Amino acid sequence: MSTTASSTSGAADRPRLGARCHAVPGLAADEVAAASEEAFSRYSSPTLKRSGGGVSIVWFRNDLRLLDNESLLRAWAASESLLPVFCVDPRNFATTHYFGFPKTGALRAQFLIECLEDLKKNLMKRGSNLLIQYGKPEDILPSIAKAFCAPTVYAQKETCSEELHVERLVRCSLQQVVLPQVGSSNHTTANPKLVLVWGSTMYHMDDLPFNVNNLPDVYTQFRKAVESKCSIRSCIKLPLSFGPPPSSGLDEIGGWGSIPTLEQLGLKKTKQEKGIHVLGGENSALGRVFEYFWKKDLLKIYKETRNGMLGADYSTKFSPWLASGSLSPRYIYEEVKRYEKKRLANDSTYWVLFELIWRDYFRFLSIKYGNSIFHLGGPRNVVSKWSQDKLLFESWKDGRTGYPLIDANMKELSTSGFMSNRGRQIVCSFLVRDMGLDWRMGAEWFETCLLDYDPASNYGNWTYGAGVGNDPREDRYFSIPKQAKTYDHEGEYVTYWLPELKSLPSERRNFPGQSYIKPIVPLKFDQTNHRNTHVRKGRR
Ligand SMILES: Cc1cc2nc3c(=O)[nH]c(=O)nc-3n(C[C@H](O)[C@H](O)[C@H](O)COP(=O)(O)OP(=O)(O)OC[C@H]3O[C@@H](n4cnc5c(N)ncnc54)[C@H](O)[C@@H]3O)c2cc1C
């Protein structure tokens, strides 16, 4: 997440100007199937044993995968019969945010649908299935537990307020269910319980060298502590079969249910013609790891290319799968180590892990700082004046600010649901520093659009960029002219998203003057000269 310049994406990685969508993974379907099959078989173990009785429910949340899924394995091991469940929670679709945007945009909803299709297929291949119901988990899970007489619901533990609220409601509503106690001769009863299992980070929460409430506030201190004092747990293996599914109870709840369509979620499908198209699901995720590390051998140059903005291959694009839990960060770690053994170890191979530690850091920080990451003053409770000017905001959101670099990035976000890390930092700085807008408006629009939306990473990064988080450099300012010259020197990126700039000479595409929309606000520090930018930054 360093902001210092390194070279941009190599020319070979760049799509031709005017090229259409870039599929991620860019593998043929049979290559994806072969890569995921190979990974599944490497992580399958015929010796895993189950010792429990009856039915256990595994409630899938943001852990839509089989490989390295501890709650799934524990539910399977503790039962005779596993019942995987996904609840399509209307609160995630039919509601809007504080500033009025839909909570989930159509692109992420489509990605989720693909994840569910893939998860269901993978479970069926291993003798199980996925029960899908539309409704609130606190309503659905108790009725399923009752119908199947299931004493335990296993699920992945989450960290942010909305998800924690749902956990509390589920726990309470399960307590209202009365089940006959298994194996009891004197007709005693029990309530089903919710068992929450940690599973979203590379470093396990229980292995941290400090209590999470004493987490170091500065990333570098966090990273150094975990790197020197903890090790990363091995991936959880898979049994060869998750079957058999429960034999009775299904009729009572109306069968396995079906994966909703976009229309059923109240959303409209849009035809995506440009940008990257990331296919949801664990098979694609495993296919992408294979493609990026082994087939295209891009891991060894990641550190040099990661600040790019154009195309599929300047960075890993793992984030949408990590956010939905279709990919485990520990699996990536083990693949990096395998690559380092078989091919080479260098700064780039390490740097992917360095970035995954950022992800862990924001996840743990969301526990330490709770709801304050969503509040205007952020974790440091900074009091500052922010504008909520609607017109300014609309111009940012729709990519009509008059600054090609901002407009191109915002168009990429709404068209594809993705934006590079470089782009995210630039548009965040522009919204906060140059427009002076309430950073939460930007964060909520990201929440609507991003395929990889994750509350801890999104709000963590926004509070950081807005100077209300734990950044030792509170006044982080990204000068657009400087960023454009460094990361889009030839104007290839802006021209891809704003074809009207194509006729300009390459050096003017980011500086089109009169031939483009008039800038909506002046830049706070409008110079390309490094020394001046630096001096002024200090004064802020
Ligand atoms: C304002 C802003 C909002 C963001 N919102 C999100 C979000 O909602 N969800 C999200 O996953 N990332 C978010 N990020 C972080 C980062 O931009 C994306 O993770 C990254 O661009 C995803 O592309 P990639 O998978 O190719 O990343 P790579 O460069 O290949 O990095 C590998 C992985 O490391 C992790 N990572 C990298 N940088 C960060 C970071 N700064 N913070 C946390 N994790 C990181 C991601 O899981 C990523 O997949 C945000 C960054 C900013 C500046």
The ligand as an SDF file (V2000), in Angstrom:
LIG
                    3D

 53 58  0  0  0  0  0  0  0  0999 V2000
  -10.4180    3.8790   -0.6530 C   0  0  0  0  0  0  0  0  0  0  0  0
  -10.1090    2.3790   -0.7350 C   0  0  0  0  0  0  0  0  0  0  0  0
  -11.1200    1.4440   -0.5650 C   0  0  0  0  0  0  0  0  0  0  0  0
  -10.8320    0.0750   -0.6140 C   0  0  0  0  0  0  0  0  0  0  0  0
  -11.8530   -0.8370   -0.4520 N   0  0  0  0  0  0  0  0  0  0  0  0
  -11.5660   -2.1650   -0.4450 C   0  0  0  0  0  0  0  0  0  0  0  0
  -12.5870   -3.1310   -0.2350 C   0  0  0  0  0  0  0  0  0  0  0  0
  -13.7670   -2.8200   -0.0040 O   0  0  0  0  0  0  0  0  0  0  0  0
  -12.2420   -4.4500   -0.2990 N   0  0  0  0  0  0  0  0  0  0  0  0
  -10.9460   -4.8510   -0.5300 C   0  0  0  0  0  0  0  0  0  0  0  0
  -10.6870   -6.0630   -0.5770 O   0  0  0  0  0  0  0  0  0  0  0  0
   -9.9750   -3.9620   -0.6980 N   0  0  0  0  0  0  0  0  0  0  0  0
  -10.2270   -2.6350   -0.6720 C   0  0  0  0  0  0  0  0  0  0  0  0
   -9.2130   -1.7360   -0.8680 N   0  0  0  0  0  0  0  0  0  0  0  0
   -7.8230   -2.2260   -0.9430 C   0  0  0  0  0  0  0  0  0  0  0  0
   -7.2490   -2.4950   -2.3480 C   0  0  0  0  0  0  0  0  0  0  0  0
   -7.4560   -1.3960   -3.1840 O   0  0  0  0  0  0  0  0  0  0  0  0
   -7.8230   -3.7500   -2.9990 C   0  0  0  0  0  0  0  0  0  0  0  0
   -7.7480   -4.8290   -2.1060 O   0  0  0  0  0  0  0  0  0  0  0  0
   -7.0200   -4.1250   -4.2490 C   0  0  0  0  0  0  0  0  0  0  0  0
   -7.0120   -3.0640   -5.1520 O   0  0  0  0  0  0  0  0  0  0  0  0
   -7.6280   -5.3510   -4.8800 C   0  0  0  0  0  0  0  0  0  0  0  0
   -6.9800   -5.7070   -6.0740 O   0  0  0  0  0  0  0  0  0  0  0  0
   -6.0500   -6.9840   -6.1410 P   0  0  0  0  0  0  0  0  0  0  0  0
   -6.7380   -8.1510   -5.5530 O   0  0  0  0  0  0  0  0  0  0  0  0
   -5.5610   -7.1120   -7.5240 O   0  0  0  0  0  0  0  0  0  0  0  0
   -4.8740   -6.5350   -5.1650 O   0  0  0  0  0  0  0  0  0  0  0  0
   -3.3580   -6.9930   -5.0740 P   0  0  0  0  0  0  0  0  0  0  0  0
   -2.5160   -5.7930   -5.2810 O   0  0  0  0  0  0  0  0  0  0  0  0
   -3.0950   -8.1330   -5.9370 O   0  0  0  0  0  0  0  0  0  0  0  0
   -3.1980   -7.4070   -3.5390 O   0  0  0  0  0  0  0  0  0  0  0  0
   -3.4300   -8.7470   -3.0700 C   0  0  0  0  0  0  0  0  0  0  0  0
   -4.4700   -8.7260   -1.9600 C   0  0  0  0  0  0  0  0  0  0  0  0
   -3.9950   -7.9730   -0.8510 O   0  0  0  0  0  0  0  0  0  0  0  0
   -5.0900   -7.3120   -0.2060 C   0  0  0  0  0  0  0  0  0  0  0  0
   -4.8580   -5.8580   -0.1980 N   0  0  0  0  0  0  0  0  0  0  0  0
   -4.0780   -5.1470   -1.0300 C   0  0  0  0  0  0  0  0  0  0  0  0
   -4.0880   -3.8430   -0.6830 N   0  0  0  0  0  0  0  0  0  0  0  0
   -4.9220   -3.7300    0.3760 C   0  0  0  0  0  0  0  0  0  0  0  0
   -5.3560   -2.6540    1.1910 C   0  0  0  0  0  0  0  0  0  0  0  0
   -4.9390   -1.3890    0.9850 N   0  0  0  0  0  0  0  0  0  0  0  0
   -6.2440   -2.9060    2.1680 N   0  0  0  0  0  0  0  0  0  0  0  0
   -6.6860   -4.1500    2.4090 C   0  0  0  0  0  0  0  0  0  0  0  0
   -6.2980   -5.2120    1.6840 N   0  0  0  0  0  0  0  0  0  0  0  0
   -5.4180   -5.0120    0.6880 C   0  0  0  0  0  0  0  0  0  0  0  0
   -6.3330   -7.6370   -1.0060 C   0  0  0  0  0  0  0  0  0  0  0  0
   -7.0090   -8.6960   -0.3760 O   0  0  0  0  0  0  0  0  0  0  0  0
   -5.7750   -8.0580   -2.3650 C   0  0  0  0  0  0  0  0  0  0  0  0
   -6.6150   -8.9560   -3.0580 O   0  0  0  0  0  0  0  0  0  0  0  0
   -9.4870   -0.3490   -0.8330 C   0  0  0  0  0  0  0  0  0  0  0  0
   -8.4810    0.6090   -1.0130 C   0  0  0  0  0  0  0  0  0  0  0  0
   -8.7820    1.9500   -0.9640 C   0  0  0  0  0  0  0  0  0  0  0  0
   -7.6670    2.9430   -1.1500 C   0  0  0  0  0  0  0  0  0  0  0  0
  1  2  1  0
  2  3  1  0
  2 52  2  0
  3  4  2  0
  4  5  1  0
  4 50  1  0
  5  6  2  0
  6  7  1  0
  6 13  1  0
  7  8  2  0
  7  9  1  0
  9 10  1  0
 10 11  2  0
 10 12  1  0
 12 13  2  0
 13 14  1  0
 14 15  1  0
 14 50  1  0
 15 16  1  0
 16 17  1  0
 16 18  1  0
 18 19  1  0
 18 20  1  0
 20 21  1  0
 20 22  1  0
 22 23  1  0
 23 24  1  0
 24 25  2  0
 24 26  1  0
 24 27  1  0
 27 28  1  0
 28 29  2  0
 28 30  1  0
 28 31  1  0
 31 32  1  0
 32 33  1  0
 33 34  1  0
 33 48  1  0
 34 35  1  0
 35 36  1  0
 35 46  1  0
 36 37  1  0
 36 45  1  0
 37 38  2  0
 38 39  1  0
 39 40  1  0
 39 45  2  0
 40 41  1  0
 40 42  2  0
 42 43  1  0
 43 44  2  0
 44 45  1  0
 46 47  1  0
 46 48  1  0
 48 49  1  0
 50 51  2  0
 51 52  1  0
 52 53  1  0
M  END
$$$$
